[in-house]
Amino acid sequence: MHKKRRENKVIAMLCWCCFFPLLFITQISLGQVKKPLPKKPVLTKPLPTNPVLPKIDTSKTPYIKPLEVRPSPAATAKTPDTSMAVVDTLDVAMSTDSLDAPIRYKASDSGVLNIVTKQFVLYGQANTQYRTLDLSAANIELDNEQSMVKAYFAKDSLGRPKDRPKLKDGDMESEADSMFFNMKTQKGLTKNTYTKQGEMFVYAERIKKYSQNSYFAAAGRFTTCNLDTPHFAFRARRMELVNNKWAFSGVVYPEFENVPLPIGLPFGIFPLSQGRKSGFLAPSFSTTESFGLGLEGLGFYKVLSDNIDVLVRANIYSYGGFNISASPTYRKRYKYNGSVRMNFQSTRVNFKGDPDFNKTQSFNFGWNHTMDSKARPGTTFGANVNFGTPNYNRLVPNNNQLNFVNQVTSSIQYSKTWGQGAYNLSVTERQLYGQHILPLGFAPR
């Protein structure tokens, strides 16, 4: 009993020790003075229960555009997708010994490829094309390692050569027994070669191409005759050809019917250019009983423009006579074309002091014009005008057919069609030494 009482007293003392400070703090906080809150001001005028808003005149109020907010270009730019890798399929490493253009080839028989030696051989009417080069032959061998092309001919059952190598490079054409060509350096060698440069035919036992437009030739022959055995030619031991420009040679010997003359020229210069070019025209020798020795056809050709050119020729004879002619021509594509012919001749028959000596002067004029049918559909115009002295044709030397023509005829035609061919008008004038006929017709078809 005494122990329980002591425990109760201890518990009571602990409770007093713990709760007594709490009671003291609570009394202090309750004893502080509370500050009064500010009072709301009282309105002098009471607010209306139903307020009326003032009316606004919208007709006098300016329109204010609302502010438009645009995003910056940097914000709208598409950002690259870095998750996908871009690979250039054309960026392929090329071999240093490869060509810069493809080679196209074909053959009628077969083709053999040797992988070890990197050679490809075509048999039977073979053809290869590389850039501007076009090579055709019986057999063609391609060496990829050395970039070489070799071409040979074949023989038929009788032993005659067939399918000789033919090479086309732009405007140049050549034919040979064998060809060797390097596609990288553009150098080559041909044997027994026929080549055409403009209007000039060149034959040489060997032709070596040492640059893109220049060649060396050995034992060559120049001619304008396209026969295998030309009627005339110029032979030289060494020559140099510049493509479509000039050909130069050392000592050159002219030959006729494959027979060379013993007298040669110190050098030779031959034009190889194409197209219309101005220059002199070589004359020819002639002889007649009435006019004596003559130099005929000496002339000059002049290109004035793309549409107009003129040809002037002269004939000179030992008895003192001469003939001068001028022939300008004009043309315009799909429009018209024509020519003018003016001739004047001073004739001296036999030499002075001879009883049959005679001196006369004559002239002749001609105009020929044709209108292209595409210029004005349904309308045609043409003219063939000729006039001159009556004795002109009789005095032209070395032209028996013209000497017996004693009539000069001129004609001009014009026709017009209307209404899809329903009506036609044609006017024609013809003149025959003072006589003229002018028929005029207009009638429906």
KEZAMI-414666 format. One record per residue (C-alpha): residue number from 1; x, y, z; residue in one letter. Coordinates in steps of 0.1 Angstrom, whole numbers. Each point is the difference from the previous one (the first is absolute). Layout:
NUM  X  Y  Z  A
...
***
This chain:
1  0  0  0  M
2  28  24  9  H
3  18  -8  -33  K
4  -31  8  -21  K
5  -5  33  18  R
6  36  9  -7  R
7  -4  -8  -37  E
8  -32  22  -3  N
9  19  29  16  K
10  28  -3  -25  V
11  -23  -1  -29  I
12  -19  31  13  A
13  33  19  3  M
14  10  -8  -35  L
15  -33  12  -14  C
16  3  33  19  W
17  36  5  -13  C
18  -11  -6  -37  C
19  -33  19  -1  F
20  8  29  22  F
21  23  18  -27  P
22  -28  -5  -26  L
23  -25  18  22  L
24  24  29  5  F
25  7  5  -37  I
26  -37  -1  -8  T
27  -8  27  24  Q
28  27  23  -15  I
29  -13  -4  -35  S
30  -35  7  11  L
31  11  31  19  G
32  14  17  -32  Q
33  -21  30  -13  V
34  -17  -7  -34  K
35  4  28  -27  K
36  -34  11  -14  P
37  -6  -6  -38  L
38  -5  30  -24  P
39  -36  8  -7  K
40  -14  2  -36  K
41  -7  36  -12  P
42  -37  9  -4  V
43  -12  10  -35  L
44  -14  35  -3  T
45  -23  -10  -29  K
46  -17  -32  -3  P
47  6  -20  -32  L
48  -31  -3  -24  P
49  -16  -33  0  T
50  -3  -1  -39  N
51  29  19  -15  P
52  -4  14  -36  V
53  31  -1  -22  L
54  6  30  -24  P
55  -6  -6  -38  K
56  31  1  -23  I
57  -2  11  -37  D
58  18  -28  -18  T
59  -1  19  -34  S
60  25  26  13  K
61  22  -25  18  T
62  31  -10  -20  P
63  6  -36  -7  Y
64  30  -14  19  I
65  16  -30  -16  K
66  7  -27  25  P
67  36  -8  6  L
68  12  -29  -21  E
69  27  -20  15  V
70  22  -19  -26  R
71  26  -25  9  P
72  36  7  -9  S
73  16  -17  -30  P
74  24  -18  23  A
75  -30  -15  19  A
76  -17  -12  -32  T
77  32  -14  -16  A
78  0  -37  -2  K
79  27  -15  21  T
80  20  -28  -18  P
81  -7  -35  11  D
82  32  -11  15  T
83  -13  -34  7  S
84  4  -10  -37  M
85  34  -1  -17  A
86  2  14  -36  V
87  22  -20  -23  V
88  11  13  -35  D
89  -3  -31  -23  T
90  19  18  -28  L
91  30  7  21  D
92  18  -32  -9  V
93  37  -3  -1  A
94  11  -3  -36  M
95  31  -18  -11  S
96  29  22  -13  T
97  3  -21  -32  D
98  -37  1  -9  S
99  -14  20  -30  L
100  -20  31  4  D
101  -29  -12  -22  A
102  -16  -33  -7  P
103  8  -22  -30  I
104  -28  -14  -21  R
105  7  -31  -20  Y
106  -17  -27  -21  K
107  10  -28  -23  A
108  -19  -24  -23  S
109  21  -31  8  D
110  13  -1  36  S
111  20  17  27  G
112  27  -15  22  V
113  9  15  34  L
114  33  -8  16  N
115  -2  10  37  I
116  37  -6  7  V
117  14  22  -28  T
118  -30  24  1  K
119  -6  -4  -37  Q
120  -32  -2  -19  F
121  -1  -12  -37  V
122  -30  5  -24  L
123  -3  -23  -31  Y
124  -21  7  -31  G
125  -11  35  -10  Q
126  10  15  33  A
127  -8  35  10  N
128  11  22  29  T
129  -10  35  10  Q
130  19  22  24  Y
131  -9  37  3  R
132  1  13  -36  T
133  19  -30  -13  L
134  -18  -27  -21  D
135  22  -29  -10  L
136  -12  -29  -22  S
137  21  -30  -11  A
138  0  -37  -5  A
139  17  -6  34  N
140  6  25  28  I
141  21  -6  31  E
142  -4  21  31  L
143  28  1  26  D
144  -14  15  32  N
145  33  0  18  E
146  18  21  -27  Q
147  -31  18  -13  S
148  8  -12  -35  M
149  -23  -9  -29  V
150  12  -21  -29  K
151  -20  -6  -31  A
152  8  -24  -29  Y
153  -17  -11  -32  F
154  -9  -36  -10  A
155  2  -20  -32  K
156  -27  -18  -19  D
157  1  -35  -15  S
158  19  14  -30  L
159  26  18  21  G
160  -13  35  -7  R
161  -1  24  30  P
162  -34  9  14  K
163  -13  22  28  D
164  30  23  0  R
165  2  22  31  P
166  -19  32  -3  K
167  3  29  24  L
168  -22  30  4  K
169  10  29  22  D
170  -23  29  -4  G
171  2  11  -37  D
172  31  -21  -7  M
173  -4  -34  -16  E
174  28  -25  -6  S
175  4  -36  -12  E
176  32  -21  5  A
177  14  -35  1  D
178  6  2  37  S
179  -4  25  28  M
180  15  5  34  F
181  -15  27  23  F
182  5  10  36  N
183  -32  13  15  M
184  17  19  28  K
185  27  19  -19  T
186  -21  2  -32  Q
187  31  -11  -20  K
188  -1  -27  -27  G
189  16  -16  -30  L
190  -16  -13  -32  T
191  14  -18  -30  K
192  -9  3  -36  N
193  -26  27  8  T
194  -25  18  -21  Y
195  -15  31  17  T
196  -23  28  -11  K
197  6  35  12  Q
198  -27  24  -14  G
199  2  -4  -37  E
200  36  -14  1  M
201  8  -37  -2  F
202  32  -10  17  V
203  18  -34  -3  Y
204  31  -9  20  A
205  18  -31  9  E
206  2  10  36  R
207  -19  27  19  I
208  9  8  36  K
209  -23  21  22  K
210  21  19  26  Y
211  -26  25  13  S
212  -38  5  -1  Q
213  0  18  -34  N
214  34  -6  -15  S
215  15  -30  -20  Y
216  32  -10  -17  F
217  0  -20  -32  A
218  26  -19  -19  A
219  0  -7  -38  A
220  -32  19  -5  G
221  -21  12  -29  R
222  -25  29  -3  F
223  -28  1  -25  T
224  -36  11  -5  T
225  -9  -30  -21  C
226  -19  -27  20  N
227  12  -29  -21  L
228  23  -27  14  D
229  24  9  -28  T
230  -5  37  -5  P
231  5  18  -32  H
232  23  26  16  F
233  17  4  34  A
234  29  16  18  F
235  25  -24  17  R
236  23  9  29  A
237  22  -21  23  R
238  -10  19  32  R
239  -31  19  8  M
240  -17  16  30  E
241  -38  3  2  L
242  -19  24  23  V
243  -36  -12  2  N
244  -25  21  -20  N
245  27  27  -6  K
246  32  -6  -21  W
247  23  -26  -13  A
248  37  7  -4  F
249  27  -20  -18  S
250  36  2  -11  G
251  10  -5  -36  V
252  -32  -11  -19  V
253  -2  -16  -34  Y
254  -31  2  -22  P
255  -11  -31  -18  E
256  -26  -8  -27  F
257  -14  -35  -5  E
258  24  -13  27  N
259  30  13  -19  V
260  20  26  20  P
261  16  30  -17  L
262  38  3  3  P
263  -4  37  11  I
264  -11  6  36  G
265  -11  29  21  L
266  21  11  30  P
267  -30  -3  24  F
268  -37  -5  0  G
269  -29  17  19  I
270  -35  -15  -4  F
271  -32  13  16  P
272  -21  -25  19  L
273  -27  23  14  S
274  -37  -7  -6  Q
275  -29  23  -9  G
276  0  31  -22  R
277  33  18  -2  K
278  11  29  -20  S
279  30  -5  -23  G
280  15  -2  -35  F
281  -11  -25  -26  L
282  27  -17  -22  A
283  -3  5  -37  P
284  3  -25  -28  S
285  19  3  -34  F
286  -18  -1  -33  S
287  7  6  -37  T
288  -23  11  -28  T
289  7  9  -36  E
290  -19  32  1  S
291  11  14  35  F
292  34  -16  4  G
293  14  -14  32  L
294  -21  7  30  G
295  -1  -1  38  L
296  -36  -8  10  E
297  -18  -1  33  G
298  24  23  20  L
299  -23  13  28  G
300  -6  9  35  F
301  -28  -11  23  Y
302  -12  23  28  K
303  -24  -7  29  V
304  -17  32  9  L
305  -23  -13  26  S
306  -20  -31  10  D
307  -25  8  -28  N
308  21  16  -27  I
309  31  -10  -19  D
310  15  10  -34  V
311  21  -18  -26  L
312  22  19  -24  V
313  18  -17  -29  R
314  21  12  -29  A
315  13  -15  -33  N
316  30  14  -17  I
317  12  -8  -36  Y
318  32  6  -18  S
319  -17  19  -29  Y
320  -11  27  25  G
321  -35  -12  7  G
322  -14  -4  35  F
323  -32  -9  19  N
324  -11  11  34  I
325  -29  -14  19  S
326  -15  7  35  A
327  -26  -23  15  S
328  -13  10  34  P
329  -25  -23  17  T
330  -24  6  29  Y
331  -21  -23  21  R
332  -22  1  31  K
333  -12  -33  14  R
334  -37  -7  -3  Y
335  -4  34  -18  K
336  17  3  -34  Y
337  32  -6  -20  N
338  14  14  -32  G
339  30  10  -20  S
340  12  28  -23  V
341  23  -6  -30  R
342  19  29  -17  M
343  24  -7  -29  N
344  20  22  -21  F
345  24  -11  -28  Q
346  23  18  -24  S
347  8  -23  -28  T
348  29  2  -25  R
349  -1  -26  -27  V
350  35  -6  -15  N
351  29  24  7  F
352  1  36  -11  K
353  11  5  -36  G
354  -17  -32  -12  D
355  -26  5  -27  P
356  -25  -20  21  D
357  7  20  31  F
358  -32  10  18  N
359  -7  17  33  K
360  -34  0  17  T
361  -14  7  35  Q
362  -31  -17  14  S
363  -17  -5  33  F
364  -26  -22  17  N
365  -21  4  31  F
366  -21  -26  18  G
367  -21  -2  32  W
368  -15  -31  15  N
369  -23  2  31  H
370  -21  -26  17  T
371  -23  5  30  M
372  -2  -28  25  D
373  -34  -17  2  S
374  1  3  39  K
375  4  38  -1  A
376  -36  8  -10  R
377  -22  -31  -5  P
378  -23  5  -29  G
379  23  25  -18  T
380  28  -8  -24  T
381  24  23  -17  F
382  29  -8  -24  G
383  21  19  -25  A
384  25  -9  -27  N
385  11  31  -17  V
386  27  0  -28  N
387  10  27  -24  F
388  31  11  -18  G
389  15  7  -34  T
390  -10  -25  -28  P
391  36  -10  -8  N
392  11  -9  36  Y
393  -8  -37  -1  N
394  16  -3  -35  R
395  33  14  13  L
396  4  -21  32  V
397  31  -22  -5  P
398  1  -37  5  N
399  -38  -4  4  N
400  -15  -14  -31  N
401  -34  -6  16  Q
402  -3  37  10  L
403  13  12  -34  N
404  -30  -12  -18  F
405  -26  15  24  V
406  -14  30  -18  N
407  -30  6  22  Q
408  -2  17  34  V
409  -30  -8  21  T
410  -12  17  31  S
411  -30  -9  22  S
412  -16  12  32  I
413  -28  -20  17  Q
414  -23  10  29  Y
415  -30  -20  13  S
416  -24  5  29  K
417  -26  -24  13  T
418  -31  9  21  W
419  -28  -19  16  G
420  19  -33  5  Q
421  7  -2  -37  G
422  -33  12  -13  A
423  15  30  -18  Y
424  33  4  -16  N
425  18  30  -15  L
426  32  -5  -21  S
427  20  26  -20  V
428  28  -11  -23  T
429  22  21  -23  E
430  23  -15  -27  R
431  23  20  -23  Q
432  18  -14  -30  L
433  21  27  -17  Y
434  -25  28  1  G
435  -31  -23  -1  Q
436  -19  -2  33  H
437  -31  -19  11  I
438  -19  11  31  L
439  -28  -25  8  P
440  -22  9  30  L
441  -26  -23  14  G
442  -24  0  29  F
443  -26  -27  1  A
444  -15  -23  26  P
445  10  -36  0  R
***
